[in-house]
Amino acid sequence: GVVSTLLLKPGQTVSAGQSLLAVLPAGSTLEAQLLVPSQAIGFVRSGQRVVLRYQAFPYQKFGLHEGIVTQVSRSALSPQEVS
């Protein structure tokens, strides 16, 4: 598999039973649900290649990730549903 998430920092003390990392099984795919502003959704199509930058991980250090849009919802979410 591939380590997909590290839940600690080098040198950090851990406790028995504490989760340390998450492993994505070999051959599996990582999927995400992304929220797109309504004014931009017209530019998003199923099958389209996308480049992702994660706000929590600066792309200058961690790089960019590529993906493919598999589905675009036809219904919008209200602000209450998003928060």
C-alpha positions, -999 to +999 in steps of 0.1 A: +000+000+000+008+037+000+009+059+031-018+085+024-018+104+058+007+109+085-009+118+118+022+128+138+054+147+135+090+134+137+100+131+174+065+133+187+056+110+216+028+084+209+005+065+232-006+028+230-035+025+206-029+059+189-033+060+152+000+069+134-008+069+097-034+058+071-025+034+043-042+034+009-043-002-003-022-010-034-042-008-066-069+013-050-079+048-061-084+079-039-117+097-044-127+131-031-159+152-032-151+188-041-173+218-038-173+242-067-188+277-067-219+279-088-204+305-112-176+280-120-195+247-123-203+253-160-165+248-167-164+214-150-172+183-170-172+145-164-139+130-178-120+163-175-085+162-161-079+184-131-048+196-111-053+198-074-034+220-049-042+213-012-045+244+010-030+226+040+001+215+020+019+242+000+023+230-036+058+245-038+069+219-013+045+190-018+037+194-055+005+191-074-018+161-078-037+152-109-071+136-111-101+131-133-137+143-127-159+113-125-193+129-118-208+164-116-239+168-095-269+185-111-282+199-078-267+228-059-261+229-021-275+257+000-250+276+023-265+257+053-258+224+037-221+233+030-213+246+065 
